[in-house]
Amino acid sequence: MLPLLSDELLLDAYRHAVRLSLDWDFVQMLRMEIRRRKLPLPEEQVV
């Protein structure tokens, strides 16, 4: 789905998207890719 994005950049993008409350569909797309790659999902911190 997002093959050109490194694992580190994908996780960083996810953390920022959650922190900035970006579009729900965008966050879900990132979350699906994280799961597809079998990476640990970063903790979602509610501020």
PyMOL Python script that loads the backbone (N, CA, C, O; Angstrom):
from pymol import cmd

cmd.read_pdbstr("""\
ATOM      1  N   MET A   1       0.822  -1.199   0.000  1.00  0.00           N
ATOM      2  CA  MET A   1       0.000   0.000   0.000  1.00  0.00           C
ATOM      3  C   MET A   1       0.862   1.258   0.000  1.00  0.00           C
ATOM      4  O   MET A   1       0.649   2.162  -0.809  1.00  0.00           O
ATOM      5  N   LEU A   2       1.832   1.315   0.905  1.00  0.00           N
ATOM      6  CA  LEU A   2       2.756   2.455   0.975  1.00  0.00           C
ATOM      7  C   LEU A   2       4.202   1.948   0.945  1.00  0.00           C
ATOM      8  O   LEU A   2       4.959   2.187   1.886  1.00  0.00           O
ATOM      9  N   PRO A   3       4.586   1.259  -0.115  1.00  0.00           N
ATOM     10  CA  PRO A   3       5.884   0.578  -0.128  1.00  0.00           C
ATOM     11  C   PRO A   3       7.100   1.493  -0.097  1.00  0.00           C
ATOM     12  O   PRO A   3       8.179   1.054   0.302  1.00  0.00           O
ATOM     13  N   LEU A   4       6.959   2.748  -0.505  1.00  0.00           N
ATOM     14  CA  LEU A   4       8.124   3.632  -0.558  1.00  0.00           C
ATOM     15  C   LEU A   4       8.434   4.273   0.793  1.00  0.00           C
ATOM     16  O   LEU A   4       9.485   4.891   0.964  1.00  0.00           O
ATOM     17  N   LEU A   5       7.528   4.128   1.741  1.00  0.00           N
ATOM     18  CA  LEU A   5       7.711   4.717   3.060  1.00  0.00           C
ATOM     19  C   LEU A   5       8.415   3.708   3.966  1.00  0.00           C
ATOM     20  O   LEU A   5       7.976   2.565   4.098  1.00  0.00           O
ATOM     21  N   SER A   6       9.503   4.142   4.582  1.00  0.00           N
ATOM     22  CA  SER A   6      10.206   3.231   5.505  1.00  0.00           C
ATOM     23  C   SER A   6       9.336   2.980   6.726  1.00  0.00           C
ATOM     24  O   SER A   6       8.411   3.743   7.006  1.00  0.00           O
ATOM     25  N   ASP A   7       9.635   1.907   7.450  1.00  0.00           N
ATOM     26  CA  ASP A   7       8.880   1.598   8.666  1.00  0.00           C
ATOM     27  C   ASP A   7       8.935   2.762   9.648  1.00  0.00           C
ATOM     28  O   ASP A   7       7.925   3.136  10.244  1.00  0.00           O
ATOM     29  N   GLU A   8      10.113   3.322   9.805  1.00  0.00           N
ATOM     30  CA  GLU A   8      10.294   4.425  10.751  1.00  0.00           C
ATOM     31  C   GLU A   8       9.452   5.643  10.359  1.00  0.00           C
ATOM     32  O   GLU A   8       8.812   6.259  11.211  1.00  0.00           O
ATOM     33  N   LEU A   9       9.454   5.984   9.074  1.00  0.00           N
ATOM     34  CA  LEU A   9       8.660   7.129   8.626  1.00  0.00           C
ATOM     35  C   LEU A   9       7.163   6.856   8.728  1.00  0.00           C
ATOM     36  O   LEU A   9       6.383   7.759   9.029  1.00  0.00           O
ATOM     37  N   LEU A  10       6.766   5.624   8.480  1.00  0.00           N
ATOM     38  CA  LEU A  10       5.358   5.259   8.609  1.00  0.00           C
ATOM     39  C   LEU A  10       4.887   5.439  10.048  1.00  0.00           C
ATOM     40  O   LEU A  10       3.835   6.030  10.292  1.00  0.00           O
ATOM     41  N   LEU A  11       5.668   4.929  11.000  1.00  0.00           N
ATOM     42  CA  LEU A  11       5.298   5.062  12.409  1.00  0.00           C
ATOM     43  C   LEU A  11       5.304   6.527  12.844  1.00  0.00           C
ATOM     44  O   LEU A  11       4.445   6.949  13.618  1.00  0.00           O
ATOM     45  N   ASP A  12       6.263   7.294  12.352  1.00  0.00           N
ATOM     46  CA  ASP A  12       6.330   8.721  12.674  1.00  0.00           C
ATOM     47  C   ASP A  12       5.104   9.451  12.113  1.00  0.00           C
ATOM     48  O   ASP A  12       4.511  10.288  12.793  1.00  0.00           O
ATOM     49  N   ALA A  13       4.731   9.131  10.880  1.00  0.00           N
ATOM     50  CA  ALA A  13       3.554   9.752  10.262  1.00  0.00           C
ATOM     51  C   ALA A  13       2.292   9.415  11.056  1.00  0.00           C
ATOM     52  O   ALA A  13       1.428  10.270  11.253  1.00  0.00           O
ATOM     53  N   TYR A  14       2.194   8.169  11.508  1.00  0.00           N
ATOM     54  CA  TYR A  14       1.038   7.751  12.299  1.00  0.00           C
ATOM     55  C   TYR A  14       0.965   8.533  13.611  1.00  0.00           C
ATOM     56  O   TYR A  14      -0.092   9.047  13.975  1.00  0.00           O
ATOM     57  N   ARG A  15       2.094   8.620  14.317  1.00  0.00           N
ATOM     58  CA  ARG A  15       2.112   9.351  15.590  1.00  0.00           C
ATOM     59  C   ARG A  15       1.687  10.803  15.401  1.00  0.00           C
ATOM     60  O   ARG A  15       0.899  11.331  16.186  1.00  0.00           O
ATOM     61  N   HIS A  16       2.206  11.442  14.367  1.00  0.00           N
ATOM     62  CA  HIS A  16       1.859  12.842  14.106  1.00  0.00           C
ATOM     63  C   HIS A  16       0.392  12.982  13.706  1.00  0.00           C
ATOM     64  O   HIS A  16      -0.286  13.913  14.139  1.00  0.00           O
ATOM     65  N   ALA A  17      -0.088  12.071  12.891  1.00  0.00           N
ATOM     66  CA  ALA A  17      -1.490  12.135  12.444  1.00  0.00           C
ATOM     67  C   ALA A  17      -2.441  12.027  13.628  1.00  0.00           C
ATOM     68  O   ALA A  17      -3.441  12.741  13.697  1.00  0.00           O
ATOM     69  N   VAL A  18      -2.125  11.132  14.560  1.00  0.00           N
ATOM     70  CA  VAL A  18      -2.971  10.981  15.755  1.00  0.00           C
ATOM     71  C   VAL A  18      -2.866  12.226  16.624  1.00  0.00           C
ATOM     72  O   VAL A  18      -3.877  12.754  17.088  1.00  0.00           O
ATOM     73  N   ARG A  19      -1.640  12.694  16.844  1.00  0.00           N
ATOM     74  CA  ARG A  19      -1.433  13.869  17.702  1.00  0.00           C
ATOM     75  C   ARG A  19      -2.139  15.107  17.159  1.00  0.00           C
ATOM     76  O   ARG A  19      -2.668  15.916  17.922  1.00  0.00           O
ATOM     77  N   LEU A  20      -2.144  15.247  15.831  1.00  0.00           N
ATOM     78  CA  LEU A  20      -2.755  16.423  15.211  1.00  0.00           C
ATOM     79  C   LEU A  20      -4.233  16.224  14.879  1.00  0.00           C
ATOM     80  O   LEU A  20      -4.873  17.106  14.306  1.00  0.00           O
ATOM     81  N   SER A  21      -4.762  15.070  15.241  1.00  0.00           N
ATOM     82  CA  SER A  21      -6.173  14.742  14.965  1.00  0.00           C
ATOM     83  C   SER A  21      -6.508  14.925  13.490  1.00  0.00           C
ATOM     84  O   SER A  21      -7.499  15.566  13.140  1.00  0.00           O
ATOM     85  N   LEU A  22      -5.668  14.354  12.631  1.00  0.00           N
ATOM     86  CA  LEU A  22      -5.909  14.449  11.195  1.00  0.00           C
ATOM     87  C   LEU A  22      -7.097  13.578  10.807  1.00  0.00           C
ATOM     88  O   LEU A  22      -7.657  12.865  11.640  1.00  0.00           O
ATOM     89  N   ASP A  23      -7.467  13.643   9.561  1.00  0.00           N
ATOM     90  CA  ASP A  23      -8.625  12.923   9.032  1.00  0.00           C
ATOM     91  C   ASP A  23      -8.615  11.453   9.456  1.00  0.00           C
ATOM     92  O   ASP A  23      -7.600  10.767   9.335  1.00  0.00           O
ATOM     93  N   TRP A  24      -9.764  10.978   9.955  1.00  0.00           N
ATOM     94  CA  TRP A  24      -9.893   9.616  10.462  1.00  0.00           C
ATOM     95  C   TRP A  24      -9.513   8.584   9.406  1.00  0.00           C
ATOM     96  O   TRP A  24      -8.851   7.597   9.726  1.00  0.00           O
ATOM     97  N   ASP A  25      -9.918   8.791   8.158  1.00  0.00           N
ATOM     98  CA  ASP A  25      -9.607   7.840   7.081  1.00  0.00           C
ATOM     99  C   ASP A  25      -8.095   7.753   6.836  1.00  0.00           C
ATOM    100  O   ASP A  25      -7.568   6.676   6.558  1.00  0.00           O
ATOM    101  N   PHE A  26      -7.409   8.881   6.939  1.00  0.00           N
ATOM    102  CA  PHE A  26      -5.958   8.894   6.757  1.00  0.00           C
ATOM    103  C   PHE A  26      -5.275   8.110   7.881  1.00  0.00           C
ATOM    104  O   PHE A  26      -4.371   7.315   7.628  1.00  0.00           O
ATOM    105  N   VAL A  27      -5.709   8.337   9.109  1.00  0.00           N
ATOM    106  CA  VAL A  27      -5.146   7.618  10.257  1.00  0.00           C
ATOM    107  C   VAL A  27      -5.401   6.120  10.102  1.00  0.00           C
ATOM    108  O   VAL A  27      -4.518   5.309  10.385  1.00  0.00           O
ATOM    109  N   GLN A  28      -6.593   5.750   9.657  1.00  0.00           N
ATOM    110  CA  GLN A  28      -6.926   4.337   9.456  1.00  0.00           C
ATOM    111  C   GLN A  28      -6.047   3.710   8.374  1.00  0.00           C
ATOM    112  O   GLN A  28      -5.619   2.563   8.504  1.00  0.00           O
ATOM    113  N   MET A  29      -5.783   4.460   7.312  1.00  0.00           N
ATOM    114  CA  MET A  29      -4.926   3.952   6.236  1.00  0.00           C
ATOM    115  C   MET A  29      -3.521   3.667   6.775  1.00  0.00           C
ATOM    116  O   MET A  29      -2.928   2.634   6.463  1.00  0.00           O
ATOM    117  N   LEU A  30      -2.998   4.583   7.578  1.00  0.00           N
ATOM    118  CA  LEU A  30      -1.684   4.377   8.178  1.00  0.00           C
ATOM    119  C   LEU A  30      -1.712   3.173   9.120  1.00  0.00           C
ATOM    120  O   LEU A  30      -0.793   2.354   9.111  1.00  0.00           O
ATOM    121  N   ARG A  31      -2.761   3.068   9.927  1.00  0.00           N
ATOM    122  CA  ARG A  31      -2.890   1.951  10.873  1.00  0.00           C
ATOM    123  C   ARG A  31      -2.950   0.611  10.137  1.00  0.00           C
ATOM    124  O   ARG A  31      -2.339  -0.363  10.575  1.00  0.00           O
ATOM    125  N   MET A  32      -3.674   0.561   9.038  1.00  0.00           N
ATOM    126  CA  MET A  32      -3.768  -0.678   8.253  1.00  0.00           C
ATOM    127  C   MET A  32      -2.396  -1.076   7.705  1.00  0.00           C
ATOM    128  O   MET A  32      -2.043  -2.255   7.702  1.00  0.00           O
ATOM    129  N   GLU A  33      -1.630  -0.092   7.244  1.00  0.00           N
ATOM    130  CA  GLU A  33      -0.301  -0.390   6.703  1.00  0.00           C
ATOM    131  C   GLU A  33       0.643  -0.860   7.816  1.00  0.00           C
ATOM    132  O   GLU A  33       1.455  -1.760   7.602  1.00  0.00           O
ATOM    133  N   ILE A  34       0.537  -0.259   8.990  1.00  0.00           N
ATOM    134  CA  ILE A  34       1.360  -0.691  10.128  1.00  0.00           C
ATOM    135  C   ILE A  34       1.046  -2.142  10.462  1.00  0.00           C
ATOM    136  O   ILE A  34       1.959  -2.939  10.676  1.00  0.00           O
ATOM    137  N   ARG A  35      -0.220  -2.487  10.508  1.00  0.00           N
ATOM    138  CA  ARG A  35      -0.612  -3.868  10.803  1.00  0.00           C
ATOM    139  C   ARG A  35      -0.170  -4.818   9.694  1.00  0.00           C
ATOM    140  O   ARG A  35       0.271  -5.933   9.974  1.00  0.00           O
ATOM    141  N   ARG A  36      -0.284  -4.386   8.432  1.00  0.00           N
ATOM    142  CA  ARG A  36       0.117  -5.223   7.300  1.00  0.00           C
ATOM    143  C   ARG A  36       1.602  -5.585   7.404  1.00  0.00           C
ATOM    144  O   ARG A  36       2.005  -6.702   7.080  1.00  0.00           O
ATOM    145  N   ARG A  37       2.399  -4.628   7.856  1.00  0.00           N
ATOM    146  CA  ARG A  37       3.836  -4.852   8.004  1.00  0.00           C
ATOM    147  C   ARG A  37       4.181  -5.553   9.323  1.00  0.00           C
ATOM    148  O   ARG A  37       5.345  -5.846   9.596  1.00  0.00           O
ATOM    149  N   LYS A  38       3.151  -5.816  10.133  1.00  0.00           N
ATOM    150  CA  LYS A  38       3.347  -6.486  11.432  1.00  0.00           C
ATOM    151  C   LYS A  38       4.270  -5.681  12.347  1.00  0.00           C
ATOM    152  O   LYS A  38       5.122  -6.242  13.036  1.00  0.00           O
ATOM    153  N   LEU A  39       4.088  -4.367  12.345  1.00  0.00           N
ATOM    154  CA  LEU A  39       4.848  -3.489  13.231  1.00  0.00           C
ATOM    155  C   LEU A  39       4.031  -3.251  14.490  1.00  0.00           C
ATOM    156  O   LEU A  39       2.803  -3.332  14.461  1.00  0.00           O
ATOM    157  N   PRO A  40       4.703  -2.958  15.593  1.00  0.00           N
ATOM    158  CA  PRO A  40       3.950  -2.630  16.806  1.00  0.00           C
ATOM    159  C   PRO A  40       3.280  -1.268  16.647  1.00  0.00           C
ATOM    160  O   PRO A  40       3.918  -0.292  16.251  1.00  0.00           O
ATOM    161  N   LEU A  41       2.012  -1.215  16.955  1.00  0.00           N
ATOM    162  CA  LEU A  41       1.247   0.032  16.837  1.00  0.00           C
ATOM    163  C   LEU A  41       1.638   0.955  17.989  1.00  0.00           C
ATOM    164  O   LEU A  41       1.537   0.565  19.153  1.00  0.00           O
ATOM    165  N   PRO A  42       2.084   2.177  17.677  1.00  0.00           N
ATOM    166  CA  PRO A  42       2.458   3.106  18.760  1.00  0.00           C
ATOM    167  C   PRO A  42       1.261   3.380  19.664  1.00  0.00           C
ATOM    168  O   PRO A  42       0.114   3.375  19.216  1.00  0.00           O
ATOM    169  N   GLU A  43       1.540   3.614  20.919  1.00  0.00           N
ATOM    170  CA  GLU A  43       0.495   3.959  21.876  1.00  0.00           C
ATOM    171  C   GLU A  43      -0.179   5.250  21.436  1.00  0.00           C
ATOM    172  O   GLU A  43       0.488   6.215  21.064  1.00  0.00           O
ATOM    173  N   GLU A  44      -1.501   5.259  21.482  1.00  0.00           N
ATOM    174  CA  GLU A  44      -2.242   6.487  21.184  1.00  0.00           C
ATOM    175  C   GLU A  44      -2.442   7.221  22.502  1.00  0.00           C
ATOM    176  O   GLU A  44      -3.123   6.726  23.400  1.00  0.00           O
ATOM    177  N   GLN A  45      -1.853   8.386  22.611  1.00  0.00           N
ATOM    178  CA  GLN A  45      -1.976   9.158  23.839  1.00  0.00           C
ATOM    179  C   GLN A  45      -3.028  10.245  23.656  1.00  0.00           C
ATOM    180  O   GLN A  45      -2.961  11.052  22.729  1.00  0.00           O
ATOM    181  N   VAL A  46      -3.986  10.244  24.551  1.00  0.00           N
ATOM    182  CA  VAL A  46      -5.026  11.267  24.514  1.00  0.00           C
ATOM    183  C   VAL A  46      -4.517  12.461  25.281  1.00  0.00           C
ATOM    184  O   VAL A  46      -4.121  12.349  26.441  1.00  0.00           O
ATOM    185  N   VAL A  47      -4.532  13.626  24.614  1.00  0.00           N
ATOM    186  CA  VAL A  47      -4.016  14.855  25.243  1.00  0.00           C
ATOM    187  C   VAL A  47      -5.171  15.687  25.731  1.00  0.00           C
ATOM    188  O   VAL A  47      -4.963  16.763  26.291  1.00  0.00           O
TER     189      VAL A  47
END
""", "prot")
cmd.dss("prot")
cmd.show_as("cartoon", "prot")
cmd.util.cbc("prot")
cmd.orient("prot")
